[in-house]
Amino acid sequence: MDIVLGIVIAYLLGSLSTAIVVSKLLRLPDPRQTGSGNPGATNVLRYGGKKAAIITLIGDVGKGWLPVFIAAQLGIFPTWALGLIGLAAFLGHVFPVYYGFRGGKGVATALGVLLALNPLVGGLTLLTWLVVAAIWRYSSLSALVAAALAPVYFVFLEPDFWVALIVAAMAVVLFIRHDSNIRRLMRGEEGKIGYKKDEAEAEEPPRD
């Protein structure tokens, strides 16, 4: 029962959209109707600036990290249950009950989950994102490479089959959520980090 309650709370917390809340508080355009249509930090950055994007990023990472961290501190959950709690928070962001199950792509929330499950794995995943972003300047490509390598990092650094499987499941969802980005990358049409507002308006809306 404790595990089920933990999963439900994590999902409800994950369902809170930081991007939407921040945009309303700062009187910015609704991220679901602006730019890429994705309620995430990258899209907020394009229209709301760095301050709004940083707040959004911290919120999205935090709602993935917090439920797993608290559950771990309670000491009543096995490792696989912590993984499920993290997965629930991640799925809450991607399929939020408060917004008709139409959410973001989950990159920052997944990172928060990883940081709580294993700070070293989370750190390596973040480093992977930063390196790819620094070289190629594509947020989506950085997320895809980091997501693909995260389960690998878990296998080598914390050989827990079930947790690695859960992390792999998050990676699969991330790839599915980035289907339009993958198509644009293949066509050479994906916008780079920091590209202008008018370019954002030309993006293909996400399928969610």
C-alpha positions in Angstrom: 0.0 0.0 0.0 2.8 2.4 0.8 4.3 1.7 -2.6 1.0 2.4 -4.4 0.5 5.6 -2.4 4.1 6.7 -3.3 3.5 6.1 -7.0 0.2 8.0 -7.0 1.7 11.0 -5.2 4.7 11.0 -7.5 2.4 11.0 -10.6 0.2 13.8 -9.2 3.3 15.9 -8.5 4.8 15.2 -11.9 1.5 16.3 -13.5 2.0 19.8 -12.3 3.4 21.7 -15.3 6.1 24.2 -14.2 6.2 25.8 -17.6 2.4 26.6 -17.6 2.5 27.8 -14.0 5.6 30.0 -14.5 4.2 31.4 -17.7 0.9 32.4 -16.0 2.7 34.0 -13.1 5.0 35.9 -15.3 2.2 36.8 -17.8 4.0 35.0 -20.7 2.3 33.2 -23.6 1.0 29.7 -22.9 3.9 27.4 -23.9 1.4 24.9 -25.3 0.3 27.5 -27.9 3.6 29.1 -28.6 6.7 28.0 -30.5 7.1 24.2 -30.5 4.0 23.8 -28.3 6.1 21.9 -25.7 5.6 23.0 -22.1 9.3 22.8 -21.2 12.3 25.0 -20.4 13.7 25.1 -23.9 10.4 26.5 -25.4 10.0 28.9 -22.4 13.5 30.2 -23.0 12.6 31.2 -26.6 9.7 33.4 -25.5 10.1 34.1 -21.8 13.9 34.5 -21.5 16.5 33.0 -19.2 14.8 33.7 -15.9 11.6 32.0 -16.8 13.4 29.1 -18.4 15.7 28.6 -15.4 12.7 28.5 -13.0 10.9 26.1 -15.3 14.0 23.9 -15.5 14.5 23.8 -11.7 10.8 23.0 -11.2 10.8 20.2 -13.8 14.0 18.6 -12.4 12.7 19.0 -8.9 9.4 17.2 -9.4 11.3 14.2 -10.7 13.9 14.3 -7.9 11.8 15.1 -4.9 9.4 12.1 -4.6 12.2 9.6 -5.2 14.5 11.4 -2.7 11.8 11.5 0.0 10.9 7.8 -0.6 14.5 6.9 -0.3 14.9 8.8 2.9 11.9 7.0 4.4 13.8 3.7 4.0 10.7 1.6 3.5 10.9 1.1 -0.3 13.1 -1.4 -2.2 15.2 -0.1 -5.0 12.8 -1.2 -7.7 10.0 0.7 -6.0 12.0 3.9 -6.0 12.4 3.3 -9.8 8.6 3.0 -10.2 8.1 6.1 -8.1 10.5 8.0 -10.4 8.8 6.6 -13.5 5.4 7.8 -12.1 6.7 11.3 -11.7 8.1 11.2 -15.2 4.9 9.9 -16.7 3.0 12.6 -14.8 5.0 15.2 -16.7 4.5 13.6 -20.0 0.8 12.6 -19.5 -0.5 15.1 -16.8 -3.9 14.4 -15.4 -4.5 18.2 -14.9 -4.0 19.1 -18.5 -5.9 16.4 -20.4 -2.8 14.1 -20.4 -1.0 16.4 -22.9 2.3 17.3 -21.3 5.9 17.9 -22.1 8.7 15.6 -23.4 10.1 14.8 -19.9 13.8 15.4 -20.3 14.3 17.6 -17.2 12.0 15.5 -15.1 13.8 12.3 -16.2 17.1 13.9 -15.2 15.6 14.7 -11.7 14.7 11.0 -11.3 18.1 9.9 -12.3 19.8 12.3 -9.9 17.7 10.9 -7.0 18.2 7.3 -8.0 21.9 7.6 -8.5 23.6 11.0 -8.4 26.6 9.7 -10.4 24.4 8.3 -13.2 22.4 11.5 -13.1 25.6 13.6 -13.3 27.0 11.6 -16.2 23.7 11.9 -18.0 23.7 15.7 -17.5 27.3 15.9 -18.6 26.4 13.9 -21.8 23.6 16.4 -22.5 26.0 19.4 -22.0 28.8 17.9 -24.2 26.4 17.1 -27.1 24.7 20.5 -26.8 28.1 22.3 -26.7 29.2 20.6 -29.9 26.1 20.4 -32.0 23.8 23.0 -30.3 20.7 20.8 -30.7 18.6 20.4 -27.5 16.7 17.5 -28.9 19.8 15.6 -30.0 21.4 16.2 -26.7 18.4 14.7 -24.9 18.2 11.7 -27.2 21.9 10.8 -26.8 21.7 11.3 -23.0 18.5 9.2 -22.8 20.1 6.4 -24.8 23.2 6.3 -22.6 21.5 6.6 -19.2 20.5 2.9 -19.0 24.0 2.0 -20.0 25.4 4.1 -17.2 23.1 2.3 -14.8 24.2 -1.1 -16.0 27.8 -0.4 -15.3 27.6 1.8 -12.2 24.6 0.2 -10.4 23.9 -3.2 -11.8 20.2 -3.4 -10.7 18.3 -5.0 -13.5 14.9 -3.6 -12.6 16.1 0.0 -12.2 18.0 -0.2 -15.4 14.8 -1.5 -17.1 12.8 1.3 -15.7 15.4 3.9 -16.9 15.3 2.2 -20.3 11.5 2.5 -20.4 11.8 6.3 -19.7 14.4 6.5 -22.6 11.9 4.8 -25.0 9.2 7.2 -24.0 11.6 10.1 -24.5 12.4 8.9 -28.0 8.7 8.5 -28.9 8.0 12.0 -27.6 10.8 13.4 -29.8 9.5 11.8 -33.0 8.9 15.2 -34.7 12.4 16.4 -33.5 14.0 13.3 -35.0 12.3 13.9 -38.3 13.5 17.5 -38.4 17.0 16.4 -37.4 17.1 14.0 -40.3 15.9 16.7 -42.7 18.3 19.3 -41.3 15.5 21.5 -40.2 15.8 21.3 -36.4 16.2 24.6 -34.6 19.4 25.0 -32.6 19.6 26.2 -29.0 19.2 30.0 -28.8 17.6 30.3 -32.2 15.2 33.2 -32.7 11.5 33.5 -32.0 10.4 33.6 -35.6 12.1 30.3 -36.2 10.3 28.8 -33.3 7.0 29.7 -34.8 7.9 27.6 -37.9 8.3 24.5 -35.8 6.1 21.5 -36.5 3.7 21.1 -33.4 4.4 18.0 -31.3 2.2 15.1 -31.5 0.9 14.5 -28.0 
